[in-house]
Amino acid sequence: MSKYNTGLSNVGSYQASGVPFASGSINPGATSNQIVFPTVTRWVQVYNAHASADLYVGFSALGVAGSNHIIVEAGKDSGRLEVKCTSVFLSGG
């Protein structure tokens, strides 16, 4: 008999995940802002509402400050990023 626990190794927990989280009016500047989610995500999508500045999305402060990030162009979105994470970091010009 197998013992099943909840967590990252449990497929059922991952498949059933889907607690919605939405946030708006985040105005990241030159320094990174961490957005912490209440639970582990199944996917993330970021929209850049700025008219002219790109937005950097990463999974650490060093990532968005350096070269390990995703660039979301002004007025566009990141698309659906299939990632399990507890937070993202945003930085913009």
MOLINCOR-V316850 format. One record per backbone hydrogen bond with DSSP energy under -1.0 kcal/mol. CO is the residue of the C=O (numbers start at 1). NH is the residue of the N-H. E is the energy in kcal/mol with one decimal. If there is no record, write none. Layout:
co: <CO/CO>
nh: <NH/NH>
e: <E/E>
This chain:
co: <7/10/11/12/29/33/35/44/46/48/54/55/56/57/58/60/61/62/70/72/73/76/81/81/85/86/88/89/90/91>
nh: <10/14/15/16/92/90/88/81/78/75/93/72/91/70/89/64/65/66/57/55/76/48/44/83/41/37/35/58/33/56>
e: <-1.6/-1.6/-2.8/-2.1/-2.4/-2.7/-1.9/-3.1/-2.7/-1.4/-1.1/-3.3/-1.9/-3.3/-2.8/-1.7/-1.6/-2.1/-2.8/-2.6/-1.9/-2.9/-2.1/-1.6/-2.6/-2.8/-3.3/-2.3/-2.8/-3.9>
